[in-house]
Amino acid sequence: MSDTNTNGAPDGQQTTETQNEHGQNSADPNVNAGGGNDGDGGSGGGDAELQALREKLAGGDEAMLRQLSRYKSADAISKQFREAYNTAKNGKKPVTLTDKSTPEEVKAYREANGIPEDAAAYPGDFREGFTPTDADKAILGEFKVAMHGKNVPPSAAAAALDWYQDFAQAQQQELNANLAKVAKETQTALRTEWGGEYDGNISAATQLMTQHLGHDGFEDMMGLRLMDGSRLQDHAGFVKMMADIGVDYFGGNAILNGDIETTSKSIDERIAEYRKMQTDDPEKYRSPQVQEAVAKLYAQKEKLEARKG
């Protein structure tokens, strides 16, 4: 009858929970048949070699050594290194969208860049000191919709809006400067060309347009801005055309208050002057220039008489 030990097993034998001669637990599932660890399925190469690899990689860093001790094979360490490298590499690469991006990717991109779901909530407004026109206000709404639709980050949209305001201000200043320049040039040119007829011609054009458009309509039309920033009222060709039509319509350019009687009187006075010339200087009166002027006055007088009737 053989002796037994204190745990009930025969002498010379060990239970599965007892440590082997290498200090390893034979019940540990990470222990292979050769006494080495296979960890995540790798071949290992023995505890001593694996531990030497861990210490070499740790380089004396105890915290790193403890972290490396969690991996049971050289393959497991290598795999973790590759995963960490790829994670770090992808983490530095900015997330971008393409035509093939999924709705989920677009949503994630919007959240990451602070883009709201509703375009109306898109950040951005005109800065203080900038006076927007009605056109600018309409553009701002369309701008937000466009930026939102293209998934543009708010910071980039704000930079674009700043550029637009700088551009609009500079352009408006340039147009206003050109308005003053063209107005002065046009007035000087017409005064030189018309001489003493300037005020009458301008009055004829003004009265004609006011009579047909009304005061507000006349102001709106003459205040229209052209592409170069100048006003329609400063376009020399347009002013001359309206003056010619006005003079023809009213029968003369002595239109100071739109009173046909006043205009008719002015024409009669000029006809009387030519009749006096006919008596005092018959030769001059028969000259082609005077005859043409007299014929024109009678034609204008006939038009006025027809309008009065």
Secondary structure, DSSP 8 states (H G I E B T S, - for coil): ---B-TTS-BTT---TTSB-TTS-BTT-TTB-TTS-B-TTT-----HHHHHHHHHHHHTT-HHHHHHHTT--SHHHHHHHHHHHHHHHHHHHS-----TT--HHHHHHHHHHHT--SSGGG------TT----HHHHHHHHHHHHHHHHTT--HHHHHHHHHHHHHHHHHHHHHHHHHHHHHHHHHHHHHHHHHGGGHHHHHHHHHHHHHHHHHHHHHHHHHT-B-TTS-BGGG-HHHHHHHHHHHHHHHTSS--SSS-HHHHHHHHHHHHHHHHHHHHH-HHHHTSHHHHHHHHHHHHHHHHHHHHH-
